[in-house]
């Protein structure tokens, strides 16, 4: 599977329903750097797998709405917003975060990622 097709499949995958999502899409040698409102986090395969298992305990449903996807060589850049339905309130879908990510693919697996995110509830910034 080509890089763009793989990344598209990942963002369209049923995250909550697929306990094998990390092993399906990510290399065991994953190197992920995530810059968020909490700071910088480095993750490997095991940490990301645990992260997704924790998400499954919190959300009833989670989906990504991709607005941009650009491929260059084996790298794919993505801009998306994640929407979730919580276990406490499954009838209401809320935007939870905005992401920009650059993924590197090798042998039909994601081997490296660099992400930036911010909560969807962050205030709009206005220049002074």
Steps between C-alpha positions, in 0.01 A plus 500: 500500500638843405568770760196719428264202482638367831460834679150546360408150623636584847295819530188318377548198729253436783741590782268400785393172343847383390723387790774415247509845337857576606639166378307532173645840407818566701848347494639340817788751455268803505653836592223749576544857626182680605494870589179577687366760739655285775849511345710256296447126526714228341326169438595165361275214394416375852419848635273574204326164537434577867377849408240356262389245762438787743300689235277197462410526869396866469316535170195335352609610154795689353539617142735724305384751242796549268509835319846476340721212394819554299748231397864554414706186449443269797366784720139608542390822671150511651283768657191377683254554781405218734140464613387280788198368679571434866375200692319742732327682213485274191228706331715813458802516272758764590812626327783418739825591322666631187808319366775550246717195439778392270528122469785304344417160353724201427396147406129591531535608866530841666856521632525863607265780588514863600175648630371826640160535664284737693168453673199593287385709795809726484409867460542667164823698490494853369814699415552817700 
